[in-house]
Structures are given as structure tokens and as C-alpha cells.
Amino acid sequence: MLLVASLIGLERKYPMQPLRVMVTGAGSGVGQGVIKALRLSDLSLTLIGADIGPLNAGLFRTDESVLIPRFEKAGALEEIIETLRREHISVLMVGSEFDLEFLSRNKHVIEAETATFVVTSPPETIAIAADKWATTNFLKEHGLPHAEAVVPHSLEDAEQVAAAWGYPVVLKARRGTSSRHVHVVRDAGAMRVVFETVPEPMVQRMISMPSDELGQEYTCSVFTCRDGSVLGPFTARRTLRSGSSWEIEVAPFPELDPLLMEIGRVLPTLGSLNVQLMVGPAGPVPFEFNARFSGTTAVRAHYGFNEPEMVIRSYVSREEDLTPVIGRGMVFRYLEEVFLDGATGDSLAEPFPRGVVRSWF
């Protein structure tokens, strides 16, 4: 109900379609995934890519592109409000994790000052998802499966915990994504080597040993509609490369469904909630939330779970029946290029040209 209350009166601000949808972080993998998902939609949309600098691929593939400030910069709120007004943006979608806390905290101010609906979950949800220790405590407090974890005050604390549990253990930073500062620590010597390199460390029991092959690691998603109903879940097994899902098997894994739907019911979310989990001897155990669009947004969209489109249909168009039909299949990711022939690094400026993507295959 709190999420619904924030939308009262917003519908009268929206212009007729095509809706102008801005995606921040257009140069990031998440931002590009959101843009891809919106391109799959049959909604009438004008897509505006936004990023903090011009050397970002997504800026050259959307209908229009703009530069926006770093949100930690003084005056950023006034600047983004002015940009949203000038560009007549109807919906603002977050494609960069670095934008999320700022936009969630200032959502109501932005919406009051512009005709823009800001797609973010409440600040308290963002805070839980941004902190893996808070995520663990949330799961524990709600009686949900979780991996035991400790926040050590020193290397000695970490060594004592690991010795009591038995190696291997996971040493990770409380904050961050893409497997940054995540280590599988196999012995005390390794703990001494890596501990000081991890900011805000926490030690977590091993759920299941990570593997380079499809095995026990999953990336999943549920979607909370405007009326509070939860759609999904979307489930997929995956391997990782540099912290990103690389080979992905999209299929029903019904043993995961009750846990995922319960998380969706108890965590106040607007739209997409990505849940990462592993299956161990005790069953499925979540270890990370992304209360936002995530790196596999375009994959989910291809298989019928198009969260950026569902946000517009549920929260803006106020459609009622959004039950997705989810397909199944394998996904193999690869690199791609955008070409701007004749351009130089210091010649790029607004309005941005549209880049070319070659048909290689």
C-alpha cells in the first residue's frame, strides 16, 4: 500500500504515448539490458539513454541520448530535475547501481517536481539489498533460509570463525556487485593474504562450492505489481565470468518457487527483485538481492518476463492482467561493438550520433 500511495495523482501528469523513457547507466551492462528489454516491447516508446560521460556504447543506440551528473555531485538533484523537465521524461529507469540510492531517496521530490515516474523501490529495501550483512539478517528475521555469516572486527576474528566452521569459507565485502571482493578462502594462509584487501568484510559459511559448469548457482527474479501482487518466479541456472552470468539455462526449477515467492511477499519492492541463490545440502539458500533491474534483464525479457515493460504496464498504464508466459532455453553471452566511423574521443557531444552494430553472424 505504501508503494501505491506514492503513485496517487501521478497518472494525470503523463502525456499520451509514445512514452519518453530515460535509462541511466546506458554504458553499463544493466543499462544496456534494460534498453534491450524495452526494444523487445510492443509499447510505443521513445528511449533516451543517459550516462555521466560520452564514451558509453548505450548512448549511441537509443533514440536520443543525454549526459547527466554524477549523483554525488553538489547540485545533482536540481540538475537531474531540470534535465527530466527539459527532456519531457515520463519514466526514469535505473541502469546503474551507483544511481540507485540517490534516486530512491529523492524519488518523491523528483516526482513532485517533474512529470516523471521514478522506477525505484523504497530506500529501506535498497539499503537491505545493498548490504549483504543486512540481507542475511533480513532472511534470518523472516525465518527464511540463509547462510550463517559474521562481521569480523579483525583478521584474528575472521580466522577464529573460519576455524570453528571449517574451511573453505567465503570472505566478501558487505557492499558491491559483480563478485568484486568475493573470495573462496580455503585455509588460514589464504585468509591472511586476502583479508586486508576486502573493504567492510564479512565471513560467510560455504553454501555450495562455486563451479565453472552449470551446477548449483541460480539467478532468479520476482516482480511486484502496483496492486501488491507478485509475479513469477523466473528461474535460471548460470555460470559466472568476471561476476556476470555467462552461460544461462532458463527452465522451471519448482523447488525454488516457494522460497522466491515468499521473499517477494515480505520485501517491499517496486517492480523487479533479482534473487541470487545456491542449492546446498540443506536446499536453496539466497545470498544476494538486487532490488533493481539486473544483468540478466534482457535474458528474462527474451523468455517472456520483461520487467521494464511490466513496470510501465503495471505502474503507468495501470493494466491489471500481467501474467507472463515464461519460456525456456539456453543463453550464451558474447561481446559486441558499436561503431562510430570518423569519430574521435574528444569530438563526441550532444546530440549524439547513432552508432552502427554489424551483423556478424
C-alpha positions in Angstrom: 0.0 0.0 0.0 2.9 2.4 0.7 4.1 1.9 -2.9 0.6 2.6 -4.3 0.2 5.7 -2.2 3.3 7.3 -3.8 1.6 7.0 -7.2 -1.6 8.8 -6.4 -2.1 11.7 -8.7 0.9 10.8 -11.0 -1.3 9.4 -13.8 -2.7 12.8 -14.6 0.9 14.1 -15.4 1.7 11.6 -18.2 1.4 12.6 -21.8 -0.1 10.4 -24.5 2.1 7.7 -25.9 4.8 7.3 -27.1 6.2 7.5 -23.6 9.6 9.0 -23.2 11.6 6.6 -21.1 15.1 7.5 -19.9 17.6 4.8 -18.8 20.5 5.8 -16.6 23.8 3.9 -16.9 23.4 3.4 -20.6 27.0 2.4 -20.8 26.7 -0.4 -18.2 25.6 -4.0 -18.8 22.5 -3.4 -16.7 21.5 -0.3 -18.5 22.0 -1.9 -21.9 19.9 -4.9 -20.7 17.1 -2.5 -19.8 17.3 -0.9 -23.2 17.3 -4.3 -24.9 14.2 -5.3 -22.9 12.3 -2.1 -23.9 13.2 -2.7 -27.5 11.5 -6.1 -27.3 8.3 -4.5 -26.1 5.4 -3.6 -28.4 4.8 -0.5 -26.3 5.1 2.9 -28.1 8.3 4.3 -26.6 11.0 6.8 -27.2 14.2 5.6 -25.5 16.6 8.2 -24.1 20.0 6.8 -23.0 21.7 8.7 -20.1 25.2 8.4 -18.7 27.8 10.6 -16.9 30.2 10.6 -19.9 30.1 10.3 -23.7 32.3 7.2 -24.0 29.5 4.7 -23.4 28.0 2.4 -26.0 24.4 2.7 -25.0 24.3 6.4 -25.8 24.7 5.6 -29.4 22.0 3.1 -29.8 18.9 4.7 -28.2 16.6 7.1 -30.0 18.1 10.1 -28.1 20.8 10.5 -25.5 21.8 12.9 -22.8 24.5 13.4 -20.2 23.5 13.5 -16.6 25.6 14.5 -13.5 27.3 12.2 -11.0 24.7 12.0 -8.3 27.3 12.5 -5.5 28.0 16.0 -7.0 26.7 19.1 -5.3 23.5 20.3 -7.0 22.9 17.0 -8.8 19.2 16.9 -7.7 18.4 20.2 -9.2 20.3 19.3 -12.4 18.5 16.0 -12.9 15.1 17.6 -12.2 15.9 20.2 -14.9 17.0 17.5 -17.3 13.8 15.5 -16.8 11.7 18.6 -17.3 13.6 19.7 -20.4 13.5 16.2 -22.0 9.8 15.6 -21.0 10.7 12.3 -19.5 7.7 10.1 -18.5 9.6 7.2 -16.9 13.1 7.1 -15.4 14.6 3.6 -15.2 17.8 2.9 -13.3 20.5 1.1 -15.2 23.4 1.8 -12.8 23.8 0.5 -9.3 25.6 3.8 -8.4 22.4 5.8 -9.2 20.0 3.7 -7.1 20.3 5.0 -3.6 20.2 8.7 -4.7 17.1 8.2 -6.9 15.3 6.1 -4.3 16.0 8.7 -1.6 14.8 11.6 -3.8 12.0 9.7 -5.7 9.2 11.7 -4.1 10.9 15.1 -4.7 11.6 14.3 -8.3 8.1 13.1 -9.0 6.6 16.2 -7.3 8.8 18.5 -9.4 8.5 16.7 -12.7 6.2 14.6 -14.9 8.5 11.7 -14.3 7.8 8.3 -12.6 11.0 7.1 -11.0 11.3 3.3 -11.0 12.9 2.5 -7.7 12.0 0.5 -4.6 11.8 2.2 -1.2 15.0 3.4 0.5 14.8 0.7 3.2 14.6 -2.0 0.6 17.5 -0.5 -1.3 19.5 -0.5 1.9 18.8 -4.2 2.7 19.8 -5.2 -0.9 22.9 -3.1 -0.9 24.4 -4.7 2.2 24.9 -8.4 2.2 25.0 -8.4 6.0 21.6 -6.7 6.1 20.4 -9.2 3.6 21.4 -12.1 5.8 19.7 -10.5 8.8 16.6 -9.9 6.8 16.4 -13.5 5.8 17.1 -14.7 9.3 14.4 -12.4 10.9 11.8 -13.7 8.5 12.6 -17.3 9.1 14.0 -17.8 5.6 17.0 -19.9 4.6 20.3 -18.1 4.9 24.0 -18.7 5.1 25.4 -18.1 8.6 27.6 -15.0 8.5 29.8 -12.9 10.8 31.2 -9.4 10.5 34.8 -9.8 11.9 36.5 -6.9 13.6 39.9 -8.1 12.7 41.9 -10.8 10.9 42.0 -12.7 14.1 38.2 -12.7 14.4 37.9 -14.0 10.8 40.5 -16.7 11.4 38.7 -17.9 14.6 35.3 -18.0 12.8 36.7 -19.9 9.8 38.5 -22.4 12.1 35.3 -23.0 14.1 33.2 -23.6 10.9 35.9 -25.3 8.9 37.4 -24.2 5.7 36.6 -23.4 2.9 34.6 -20.2 3.8 33.5 -17.2 1.8 35.1 -13.8 2.5 33.3 -11.0 0.8 32.7 -7.2 1.0 29.3 -6.3 2.5 28.7 -3.9 -0.4 29.3 -4.3 -4.1 28.3 -6.4 -7.1 29.8 -8.4 -9.9 31.7 -10.6 -7.5 34.0 -7.8 -6.6 36.0 -8.6 -3.4 34.5 -12.1 -3.1 36.9 -14.9 -2.2 36.6 -18.6 -1.6 39.1 -18.9 1.3 40.5 -22.5 1.6 42.9 -22.2 4.5 44.3 -19.8 7.1 47.2 -18.8 4.9 44.8 -17.6 2.2 42.8 -15.7 4.8 45.8 -13.8 5.9 46.7 -12.9 2.3 43.3 -11.6 1.2 41.6 -10.2 4.4 43.1 -6.7 4.3 42.1 -6.3 0.6 38.4 -6.6 1.3 36.5 -3.5 2.4 33.8 -3.9 5.0 34.5 -7.7 5.2 32.1 -10.4 6.3 32.7 -14.1 6.5 30.0 -16.5 5.3 29.6 -20.2 5.5 30.0 -22.0 2.2 26.6 -23.0 0.7 28.0 -24.9 -2.2 31.4 -24.7 -3.9 31.3 -22.4 -7.0 31.9 -24.1 -10.3 32.8 -23.2 -13.9 30.0 -25.5 -15.1 26.2 -25.3 -14.7 25.5 -26.6 -11.3 24.1 -25.2 -8.1 24.1 -21.4 -8.7 20.9 -19.6 -9.8 19.8 -16.1 -10.8 16.1 -15.6 -10.3 13.5 -12.8 -10.3 10.1 -11.9 -9.0 8.1 -8.8 -9.9 5.8 -6.9 -7.6 2.9 -5.1 -9.3 1.2 -1.9 -8.4 -1.6 -3.8 -6.5 1.0 -5.7 -4.4 0.6 -9.0 -6.3 3.8 -10.9 -7.0 4.5 -12.4 -10.4 7.0 -15.1 -11.2 9.3 -16.5 -10.4 11.7 -16.5 -13.2 14.4 -19.1 -12.5 17.7 -19.8 -14.3 20.9 -21.7 -13.6 24.1 -19.9 -14.5 27.9 -19.8 -14.7 29.8 -16.7 -14.0 32.6 -14.8 -15.8 34.0 -11.7 -14.2 31.0 -11.6 -11.9 28.4 -11.7 -14.8 26.1 -14.5 -15.8 27.7 -16.1 -18.8 26.1 -19.4 -19.7 22.5 -19.5 -18.6 19.9 -22.2 -18.5 16.4 -20.8 -18.3 14.0 -23.5 -17.0 11.4 -24.2 -14.3 13.0 -25.2 -11.0 9.9 -25.7 -8.9 11.9 -26.5 -5.8 12.9 -22.8 -5.7 9.4 -21.3 -6.2 8.0 -21.2 -2.7 11.1 -19.5 -1.3 11.3 -16.9 -4.1 7.6 -16.0 -3.9 7.9 -15.7 -0.1 10.8 -13.3 -0.4 8.8 -11.3 -2.9 5.9 -11.1 -0.5 7.9 -9.9 2.6 10.3 -7.5 1.0 8.6 -4.2 -0.1 9.6 -3.8 -3.8 8.5 -1.8 -6.7 8.8 -4.0 -9.8 11.9 -6.1 -10.2 13.6 -8.1 -7.5 16.6 -10.2 -8.5 17.5 -13.0 -6.1 20.8 -14.9 -6.4 21.0 -18.2 -4.6 22.8 -21.5 -4.4 21.5 -25.0 -3.7 23.4 -26.8 -0.9 22.8 -29.9 1.2 20.0 -28.1 3.1 18.3 -26.9 -0.1 18.2 -23.5 -1.8 19.8 -20.6 0.1 19.7 -17.0 -1.1 22.8 -14.9 -0.7 22.2 -11.7 -2.6 19.3 -9.4 -3.5 19.3 -6.8 -6.3 16.2 -4.6 -5.7 16.5 -3.2 -9.2 17.0 -4.3 -12.8 20.0 -6.7 -13.0 22.5 -8.0 -15.5 20.1 -10.7 -16.9 17.2 -8.3 -17.5 17.4 -8.8 -21.3 17.6 -12.6 -20.9 14.4 -12.6 -18.8 12.7 -10.3 -21.3 13.5 -12.6 -24.2 11.9 -15.5 -22.3 8.7 -13.6 -21.6 9.5 -12.0 -18.2 10.0 -8.4 -19.4 10.3 -6.4 -16.2 10.9 -2.9 -17.8 7.8 -3.4 -19.9 5.8 -4.8 -16.9 6.8 -1.7 -14.8 5.2 0.6 -17.5 2.1 -1.6 -17.9 1.5 -2.0 -14.2 2.5 1.3 -12.7 2.0 3.8 -15.5 -0.7 2.3 -17.8 -2.3 0.6 -14.7 -3.0 -2.6 -16.5 -4.4 -5.4 -14.4 -3.7 -8.8 -16.0 0.1 -9.1 -16.5 0.6 -12.8 -16.0 3.8 -13.6 -18.0 4.3 -16.7 -20.0 7.9 -17.8 -19.4 9.8 -19.8 -22.0 12.9 -22.0 -21.5 16.2 -22.3 -23.3 19.9 -21.8 -23.1 21.7 -18.4 -23.4 25.4 -17.9 -24.3 26.7 -14.4 -24.0 29.4 -12.7 -26.1 30.9 -9.3 -26.8 29.6 -6.8 -29.3 30.8 -3.5 -30.7 29.2 -0.2 -31.6 31.0 1.7 -34.5 31.1 5.5 -34.9 33.1 5.9 -38.1 35.1 9.0 -38.3 34.6 10.0 -34.6 37.3 10.8 -32.2 37.3 10.5 -28.4 37.2 14.3 -27.9 34.6 15.0 -30.6 31.6 13.4 -29.1 28.9 15.8 -27.9 25.2 16.1 -27.6 23.2 15.4 -29.7 24.9 12.0 -30.0 25.0 10.3 -33.4 23.6 6.8 -33.8 26.2 4.1 -33.9 26.3 1.0 -36.1 26.2 -2.6 -35.0 27.4 -5.0 -37.7 25.6 -8.2 -38.4 28.4 -10.7 -37.8 26.5 -13.9 -37.8 
